[in-house]
Amino acid sequence: MILRVLRKLLKAKGKTQLSGIEVEQSRKIANVRIHVERVIGNIRQEYSILSATQPIDFVCSNETVTTLDKIVYVSCGLINMCDSVVPFD
């Protein structure tokens, strides 16, 4: 659903102004994007291995899931166990 909305908003570039519904959809997408970027920042700050340059062995592997994928998967799981970045007031 979000991808359809994004495609629609990208097509609307030739228009002078978005409709009210499109403005609201765009605002909702921007709000979610802010939280996603904050979580990614938290992951990089908490786990410095994700901010550093990785050896090629972490990316290339004969396995279906690479070492780097496993590191990211575990890091994201641990961050999900922390307090939420979205205030629930």
N, C-alpha and C positions, 0 to 999 in steps of 0.2 A: 504494500500500500504506500509506504513512504517513497519508494522508488518511482511510483506512478506520479505522486505529487511533485517530486523533484523534476521529473521530465516535463511535467506540465508547466512548472514555474520557469524552467529553462526556455521553453518554447515561447513564454510570455515576454521575452526580452524586447521584442519589437513593439509591444504595447506601451502606451504612455503611462498607464496606471493599472495596478492589479485590482481585481474585484475585492469586495469585503471578505468573502470566503477564502480567496487566495491569500490575502494578507494574514488572516487568522491561521491558516495552515502553515504559512511561512514562519510565523511567530512561534508556533508550536515546535516546528522542526528546529528552529534556532535555539529554543529553550532546551530541547533534548541534546542537541549538539554540544552545548556548553557543558552539560553534565558529563557527557562521554569524554570530552577533552580533559575535564578535571580528573576523571578516573584514570585515564591514560597517564596524565602527569603524576598522579599518586603512585602508580605502578612503577614508573621510571625513577621516581624519587626514592621509593622504598627499596627497590631492587636494582642496584647500580649495574648489575651484569647486563641489564637490558639497555642501558645507556651507552655502554662501551662497544667498541668494535668487536665483532664476534669472529672466531676462526672459521674458515671455510668448512671445516669438519662438522661444525654445528648445523650448517645449512644443507650440505650435501650428504646424503646417506642412502644406503641400500634399503633401509626400512621404510615403511609407509609414512611413519611419523618421525620427523627429524628431531635431533636433540634440542634445537632451538624451539621448535614447536612445543616440546615437553616442558621446557623451562617457562615459556610464556603461559602455557596452560596451568601449571602449578602456581605461578605468580598471580595470575588472575583469580584463581580459586582462593588463594590466601587473602587477596584484597577484598574479595566478595564477603569474606567472613568479618571484615572490619565494619565500623560504623558507616552508614550511608552518607554520600555526599549531598543527597537531596534532602532538604529539610521537610519533615512531615508535620509542620505546625498547622 
